[in-house]
């Protein structure tokens, strides 16, 4: 049995080292840089930067990333403009060794700085940035090659493709599993989604018909669950690509979710034979001759070790939702970083009561002096409510007053009646944050 296992592992490793044309990685770099530039410049043009990072007093950064609040202000226009320029440099393969890590650092800062406009594709962009830092994506069709800063390469090992196939598989697998809950299966959420979608009334009348939104709900499960296997199998690959175009362009037109639909389509590059990608996109590129695996650019053992650990984390991190007490739909704990994409409608409102510990005097905290309208409407998740309580505690501490902070919070899930969310008797200012466990100050699910 051990010899058989060793033989299988050896065969898999030889297969992983098989040299293939590097056209998929090169074309992906070009699309990746272009879409990142669209994301960066578009965030300025649409007012996203102003709303989330300029006209605010705090941004609800990811927990333990409060030091990033120093970036908040008009300087974020410059920050995103520079990030757009760096994205174009990545696209062109200009000093890629430096511009790709710089883009990763810039995007990490922007991503961890705020949660008001949290989006799963922001996280996906960050993950792909990490991978791209270590891959020789500028070894062909780049300014670096043209300037002789980088040696031109025509091939890469097959496992470079596997990295991206793995990551997109994680996304779709967890996205599929998350949809198996009652409000998705009976169409409740898809109905809400299209009721609030920015589409003409004539289309909205069709989209909110029960037959339509039920079909969409189950097509979503089928698509997420089968798209990766269908792209991997030669006989269904082109059909799967056509289905991907229809699915993602439909979402782009109806739900207005930024670059994500187009970004998701670029992963198809890694499912097709690399020679076919070369013939379509890089017709003048010489074909790769069959050479020994060691002639292909390789990653060092420390880099391979790091990527193996990083990929394991990507696989394991979404699992934490199944080990935390309570229904994630209600508690929202472990919702982020778990590929729970466009899965529920969550509304609510929270008011804070401040108690002077010395005098016992209580008063309502006027959060409107601190929060924007958008932030106020998003103050219905446990992490943001906890962070607001910590902010209030610090504000009073700066005045030399020690206070307790209580939250009167009410939440509605998928159009249900509002129910009390946070235990109003718990001093949130005195609670520590539990990243991998359940916060007992969240009240039990009422439905």
C-alpha positions as CSV (number, residue, x, y, z in Angstrom):
1,X,0.0,0.0,0.0
2,X,2.8,2.4,0.9
3,X,4.6,1.7,-2.4
4,X,1.3,2.2,-4.3
5,X,0.8,5.5,-2.5
6,X,4.4,6.6,-3.2
7,X,3.9,5.7,-6.9
8,X,0.8,7.8,-7.1
9,X,2.4,10.8,-5.4
10,X,5.4,10.5,-7.7
11,X,3.2,10.4,-10.8
12,X,1.2,13.4,-9.6
13,X,4.4,15.4,-8.9
14,X,5.7,14.6,-12.4
15,X,2.4,15.6,-13.8
16,X,2.5,18.9,-11.8
17,X,6.0,19.7,-13.2
18,X,4.9,19.0,-16.8
19,X,5.9,22.1,-18.9
20,X,3.0,23.8,-20.7
21,X,2.7,27.1,-22.5
22,X,2.6,30.0,-20.1
23,X,0.0,31.9,-22.2
24,X,-2.8,31.5,-19.6
25,X,-0.7,33.2,-16.9
26,X,0.5,36.0,-19.2
27,X,-3.0,36.8,-20.5
28,X,-4.4,36.6,-17.0
29,X,-1.8,39.1,-15.8
30,X,-3.0,41.5,-18.5
31,X,-6.6,41.1,-17.7
32,X,-5.9,41.2,-14.0
33,X,-4.0,44.5,-14.2
34,X,-6.6,46.1,-16.4
35,X,-9.5,45.1,-14.2
36,X,-7.7,46.2,-11.1
37,X,-7.1,49.6,-12.8
38,X,-10.8,49.8,-13.5
39,X,-11.6,49.0,-9.9
40,X,-9.1,51.6,-8.6
41,X,-10.0,54.5,-11.0
42,X,-13.7,53.5,-10.9
43,X,-13.8,53.8,-7.1
44,X,-12.8,57.4,-7.4
45,X,-15.1,58.2,-10.3
46,X,-18.2,56.6,-8.8
47,X,-17.7,58.3,-5.4
48,X,-17.0,55.0,-3.7
49,X,-13.7,56.5,-2.2
50,X,-15.4,59.6,-1.1
51,X,-18.4,57.8,0.6
52,X,-16.3,55.1,2.3
53,X,-12.9,56.6,2.9
54,X,-13.0,60.4,2.8
55,X,-16.2,61.8,4.2
56,X,-16.2,59.6,7.3
57,X,-14.8,59.8,10.8
58,X,-14.1,56.1,11.1
59,X,-14.4,53.3,8.6
60,X,-14.9,50.1,10.6
61,X,-11.6,48.6,9.7
62,X,-11.2,44.9,10.0
63,X,-10.6,44.1,13.7
64,X,-7.1,44.6,14.9
65,X,-6.4,46.8,11.8
66,X,-7.3,50.1,13.5
67,X,-3.9,51.6,12.8
68,X,-5.1,51.9,9.1
69,X,-7.4,54.7,10.2
70,X,-4.4,57.0,9.6
71,X,-5.1,56.7,5.9
72,X,-8.6,58.1,6.1
73,X,-9.2,61.4,4.4
74,X,-8.7,63.2,1.1
75,X,-5.3,61.5,0.7
76,X,-7.3,58.3,-0.3
77,X,-8.0,59.9,-3.7
78,X,-4.2,59.9,-4.3
79,X,-3.9,56.4,-2.8
80,X,-6.4,54.9,-5.2
81,X,-5.0,56.9,-8.1
82,X,-1.6,55.5,-7.4
83,X,-3.0,52.0,-7.1
84,X,-4.6,52.4,-10.5
85,X,-1.3,53.4,-12.0
86,X,0.4,50.5,-10.3
87,X,-2.3,48.2,-11.7
88,X,-1.5,49.4,-15.2
89,X,2.2,48.8,-14.6
90,X,1.3,45.2,-13.6
91,X,-0.8,44.9,-16.8
92,X,2.1,46.0,-18.9
93,X,4.6,43.9,-17.0
94,X,6.6,47.0,-16.0
95,X,9.0,46.2,-13.1
96,X,6.7,43.5,-12.1
97,X,9.0,42.2,-9.3
98,X,8.2,45.4,-7.4
99,X,4.8,46.6,-8.8
100,X,3.0,43.4,-8.0
101,X,4.0,43.3,-4.3
102,X,3.2,47.1,-4.2
103,X,-0.2,46.5,-5.6
104,X,-0.8,43.7,-3.1
105,X,0.2,46.0,-0.2
106,X,-1.9,48.9,-1.5
107,X,-5.0,46.7,-1.9
108,X,-4.5,45.0,1.4
109,X,-4.5,48.5,3.0
110,X,-7.7,49.4,1.2
111,X,-9.4,46.1,1.9
112,X,-8.6,45.9,5.6
113,X,-9.4,49.6,6.1
114,X,-13.2,49.4,5.9
115,X,-16.1,47.0,6.2
116,X,-19.0,49.3,5.4
117,X,-18.9,48.2,1.8
118,X,-17.6,44.7,2.3
119,X,-17.6,42.6,-0.8
120,X,-16.4,39.1,-1.4
121,X,-14.6,40.0,-4.6
122,X,-12.4,42.4,-2.7
123,X,-11.2,39.5,-0.7
124,X,-10.7,37.4,-3.8
125,X,-8.6,40.1,-5.4
126,X,-6.3,40.1,-2.4
127,X,-5.9,36.4,-2.5
128,X,-5.0,36.4,-6.2
129,X,-2.6,39.3,-5.5
130,X,-0.7,37.1,-3.1
131,X,-0.4,34.3,-5.7
132,X,0.6,36.6,-8.4
133,X,3.5,38.0,-6.3
134,X,5.3,34.6,-6.7
135,X,4.4,33.6,-10.2
136,X,6.5,34.7,-13.2
137,X,3.6,36.4,-14.9
138,X,5.8,39.0,-16.6
139,X,8.1,36.5,-18.4
140,X,6.5,37.2,-21.7
141,X,4.7,40.1,-23.5
142,X,6.0,42.5,-20.9
143,X,8.0,45.7,-20.7
144,X,10.4,43.9,-18.4
145,X,11.2,41.4,-21.1
146,X,11.5,44.2,-23.7
147,X,14.0,46.0,-21.5
148,X,15.9,42.8,-20.7
149,X,15.2,43.0,-17.0
150,X,13.5,39.6,-17.1
151,X,14.4,36.6,-19.2
152,X,11.8,35.7,-21.7
153,X,10.1,32.4,-21.0
154,X,7.7,30.4,-23.1
155,X,6.6,27.7,-20.6
156,X,5.6,27.2,-17.0
157,X,4.9,24.0,-15.0
158,X,1.3,22.7,-15.0
159,X,0.8,23.3,-11.3
160,X,0.7,27.1,-11.9
161,X,-2.7,26.4,-13.5
162,X,-3.7,24.2,-10.6
163,X,-3.2,27.0,-8.1
164,X,-5.9,29.1,-9.8
165,X,-8.2,26.1,-10.4
166,X,-7.9,25.3,-6.7
167,X,-8.8,28.9,-5.6
168,X,-11.8,29.2,-7.9
169,X,-13.0,25.7,-6.8
170,X,-12.9,26.8,-3.1
171,X,-15.0,29.8,-4.0
172,X,-17.7,27.9,-5.8
173,X,-17.8,24.9,-3.5
174,X,-18.4,27.0,-0.4
175,X,-20.7,29.3,-2.4
176,X,-22.8,26.2,-3.3
177,X,-22.9,24.8,0.2
178,X,-24.0,28.1,1.6
179,X,-27.1,28.2,-0.6
180,X,-28.6,25.1,1.0
181,X,-30.7,26.9,3.5
182,X,-34.5,27.5,3.5
183,X,-34.6,31.1,2.4
184,X,-32.6,30.4,-0.7
185,X,-34.3,27.1,-1.6
186,X,-37.8,28.6,-1.4
187,X,-36.7,31.7,-3.4
188,X,-37.2,34.2,-0.6
189,X,-33.8,35.8,-1.0
190,X,-33.7,35.9,-4.8
191,X,-37.1,37.6,-4.8
192,X,-35.7,40.3,-2.4
193,X,-32.6,40.6,-4.5
194,X,-34.4,41.4,-7.7
195,X,-36.9,43.7,-5.9
196,X,-34.0,45.9,-4.9
197,X,-32.0,45.5,-8.1
198,X,-31.4,48.5,-10.3
199,X,-33.4,47.3,-13.3
200,X,-36.3,48.8,-15.3
201,X,-39.8,48.3,-13.9
202,X,-40.8,46.3,-16.9
203,X,-38.1,43.7,-16.3
204,X,-38.6,43.9,-12.5
205,X,-42.2,42.7,-12.9
206,X,-40.8,39.6,-14.7
207,X,-37.9,39.1,-12.3
208,X,-40.1,39.1,-9.2
209,X,-42.5,36.5,-10.5
210,X,-42.3,33.4,-8.3
211,X,-41.5,31.1,-11.2
212,X,-38.6,33.3,-12.3
213,X,-36.9,33.9,-9.0
214,X,-37.3,30.2,-8.0
215,X,-35.6,29.2,-11.3
216,X,-32.8,31.7,-10.6
217,X,-32.3,30.3,-7.1
218,X,-31.8,26.7,-8.4
219,X,-29.8,27.7,-11.4
220,X,-27.5,29.5,-8.9
221,X,-27.0,26.3,-7.0
222,X,-26.5,24.3,-10.2
223,X,-24.1,26.8,-11.7
224,X,-21.9,27.1,-8.6
225,X,-21.9,23.4,-8.0
226,X,-21.1,22.2,-11.5
227,X,-19.2,25.0,-13.2
228,X,-15.7,23.8,-12.1
229,X,-16.3,20.1,-13.0
230,X,-17.8,21.2,-16.3
231,X,-14.8,23.4,-17.1
232,X,-12.4,20.6,-16.3
233,X,-14.1,18.1,-18.6
234,X,-13.3,18.6,-22.2
235,X,-16.7,17.6,-23.5
236,X,-18.6,20.2,-21.4
237,X,-15.9,22.9,-21.3
238,X,-17.2,25.2,-24.1
239,X,-20.8,24.8,-22.9
240,X,-19.6,25.8,-19.4
241,X,-17.8,28.8,-20.7
242,X,-20.9,30.0,-22.6
243,X,-23.0,29.4,-19.4
244,X,-20.4,31.4,-17.4
245,X,-20.7,34.3,-19.9
246,X,-24.5,34.3,-19.6
247,X,-24.5,34.0,-15.8
248,X,-21.9,36.6,-15.1
249,X,-23.0,39.2,-17.7
250,X,-26.6,38.8,-16.5
251,X,-25.4,39.5,-12.9
252,X,-23.4,42.4,-14.1
253,X,-26.4,43.9,-15.9
254,X,-28.9,43.3,-13.2
255,X,-27.0,43.5,-9.9
256,X,-24.2,46.0,-10.7
257,X,-21.5,44.3,-8.7
258,X,-18.5,45.9,-10.2
259,X,-15.7,44.0,-11.9
260,X,-16.4,40.7,-10.2
261,X,-18.3,39.1,-13.1
262,X,-15.5,39.9,-15.6
263,X,-12.8,38.9,-13.1
264,X,-14.5,35.6,-12.6
265,X,-14.6,34.9,-16.3
266,X,-10.8,35.3,-16.5
267,X,-10.2,32.1,-14.5
268,X,-11.5,30.1,-17.5
269,X,-8.0,30.7,-19.0
270,X,-6.6,28.1,-16.7
271,X,-9.1,25.4,-17.7
272,X,-8.3,25.4,-21.4
273,X,-5.3,23.8,-23.0
274,X,-2.5,26.3,-22.8
275,X,-1.7,25.9,-26.5
276,X,-5.3,26.8,-27.3
277,X,-5.0,30.0,-25.2
278,X,-1.8,30.9,-27.1
279,X,-3.4,30.4,-30.5
280,X,-6.3,32.7,-29.5
281,X,-4.5,35.5,-27.7
282,X,-0.8,35.3,-28.6
283,X,-0.7,34.1,-32.2
284,X,2.9,35.3,-32.7
285,X,4.1,33.4,-29.7
286,X,6.3,30.4,-30.5
287,X,4.9,27.0,-29.4
288,X,6.5,25.3,-26.4
289,X,8.6,22.3,-27.4
290,X,8.5,19.2,-25.3
291,X,11.3,19.6,-22.8
292,X,12.2,18.1,-19.5
293,X,10.3,19.5,-16.5
294,X,13.5,20.9,-14.9
295,X,13.9,23.3,-18.0
296,X,10.7,25.0,-16.9
297,X,10.7,28.0,-14.5
298,X,10.1,26.7,-11.0
299,X,9.3,28.1,-7.6
300,X,11.7,27.5,-4.7
301,X,10.9,25.1,-1.9
302,X,10.3,27.9,0.6
303,X,7.9,29.6,-1.7
304,X,6.1,26.3,-2.5
305,X,5.8,25.7,1.3
306,X,4.4,29.2,1.9
307,X,1.8,28.7,-0.9
308,X,0.8,25.3,0.4
309,X,0.1,26.7,3.8
310,X,-1.7,29.7,2.3
311,X,-3.9,27.5,0.1
312,X,-4.7,25.3,3.1
313,X,-5.8,28.4,5.0
314,X,-8.1,29.3,2.1
315,X,-9.6,25.9,2.3
316,X,-9.9,25.7,6.0
317,X,-11.0,29.3,6.9
318,X,-14.6,29.0,5.6
319,X,-15.0,25.8,7.7
320,X,-15.0,27.8,10.9
321,X,-18.6,28.8,10.4
322,X,-19.6,25.1,11.0
323,X,-17.9,25.1,14.4
324,X,-19.3,28.3,15.9
325,X,-22.5,28.1,17.9
326,X,-25.6,29.6,16.4
327,X,-27.0,30.1,13.0
328,X,-24.6,32.2,10.9
329,X,-27.5,33.7,9.1
330,X,-28.5,35.4,12.3
331,X,-25.3,35.8,14.3
332,X,-23.2,36.8,11.2
333,X,-20.2,35.4,12.9
334,X,-17.7,33.9,10.4
335,X,-19.8,35.4,7.5
336,X,-16.8,37.2,6.1
337,X,-14.0,35.3,4.3
338,X,-16.4,32.3,3.9
339,X,-17.6,32.9,0.3
340,X,-21.2,33.5,1.5
341,X,-21.9,35.5,-1.7
342,X,-25.1,37.5,-2.1
343,X,-26.9,35.2,0.2
344,X,-29.1,37.2,2.5
345,X,-30.7,40.6,3.0
346,X,-29.8,42.0,6.4
347,X,-31.3,45.2,7.9
348,X,-31.4,46.7,11.3
349,X,-30.8,49.6,13.6
350,X,-28.7,50.1,16.7
351,X,-28.7,52.7,19.4
352,X,-26.1,52.9,22.1
353,X,-26.6,53.7,25.8
354,X,-23.6,55.1,27.7
355,X,-23.3,54.7,31.5
356,X,-20.9,56.7,33.5
357,X,-19.4,54.1,35.8
358,X,-18.6,56.6,38.5
359,X,-22.0,58.4,38.7
360,X,-24.3,55.7,37.2
361,X,-25.8,58.4,34.9
362,X,-27.1,57.0,31.6
363,X,-27.5,58.8,28.2
364,X,-28.1,57.9,24.6
365,X,-25.1,58.2,22.4
366,X,-25.7,60.3,19.2
367,X,-24.1,58.1,16.6
368,X,-25.2,60.4,13.8
369,X,-22.4,62.8,14.8
370,X,-19.9,60.1,14.0
371,X,-21.5,57.8,11.4
372,X,-22.5,58.4,7.8
373,X,-26.0,57.4,6.7
374,X,-24.5,54.4,4.9
375,X,-22.6,53.3,8.0
376,X,-25.7,53.8,10.2
377,X,-27.7,51.4,8.0
378,X,-25.0,48.8,8.0
379,X,-24.6,48.8,11.8
380,X,-26.4,45.5,12.2
381,X,-23.5,43.0,12.4
382,X,-21.9,41.8,15.6
383,X,-18.4,42.9,14.7
384,X,-19.4,46.5,13.7
385,X,-21.6,46.9,16.7
386,X,-18.7,45.8,19.0
387,X,-16.3,48.1,17.2
388,X,-18.7,51.0,17.7
389,X,-18.9,50.3,21.4
390,X,-15.1,50.3,21.6
391,X,-15.0,53.6,19.7
392,X,-17.4,55.2,22.2
393,X,-15.5,53.8,25.1
394,X,-12.3,55.4,23.8
395,X,-14.0,58.7,23.0
396,X,-15.1,59.0,26.6
397,X,-11.8,57.7,27.9
398,X,-10.0,60.6,26.1
399,X,-12.2,62.9,28.2
400,X,-11.2,61.1,31.4
401,X,-14.5,59.3,31.8
402,X,-14.8,55.6,32.3
403,X,-18.1,54.3,30.8
404,X,-20.0,51.2,30.1
405,X,-21.6,50.9,26.6
406,X,-24.8,49.0,26.0
407,X,-26.5,48.3,22.6
408,X,-30.2,48.3,21.8
409,X,-29.9,46.5,18.5
410,X,-32.7,45.1,16.3
411,X,-32.2,43.1,13.1
412,X,-34.3,41.8,10.3
413,X,-33.2,38.9,8.1
414,X,-34.7,38.5,4.6
415,X,-37.7,40.7,5.3
416,X,-38.7,39.2,8.6
417,X,-39.9,41.3,11.5
418,X,-37.2,43.0,13.5
419,X,-36.0,41.1,16.5
420,X,-33.6,42.1,19.3
421,X,-30.1,41.1,18.3
422,X,-27.8,42.1,21.1
423,X,-28.2,41.4,24.9
424,X,-28.9,45.0,26.2
425,X,-27.6,44.1,29.6
426,X,-24.1,43.4,28.5
427,X,-21.4,46.1,28.6
428,X,-19.9,45.7,25.1
429,X,-17.1,48.1,26.0
430,X,-15.8,45.5,28.4
431,X,-16.1,42.5,26.1
432,X,-13.1,41.2,24.0
433,X,-13.6,40.1,20.5
434,X,-13.7,36.4,19.7
435,X,-12.6,35.7,16.1
436,X,-13.1,31.9,16.2
437,X,-15.9,31.5,18.7
438,X,-19.4,32.6,19.5
439,X,-20.1,35.8,21.4
440,X,-22.6,35.1,24.1
441,X,-24.0,38.6,24.0
442,X,-25.7,37.8,20.7
443,X,-29.2,36.8,21.5
444,X,-30.6,33.4,20.2
445,X,-32.1,33.3,16.7
446,X,-35.8,34.2,17.0
447,X,-37.0,32.2,13.9
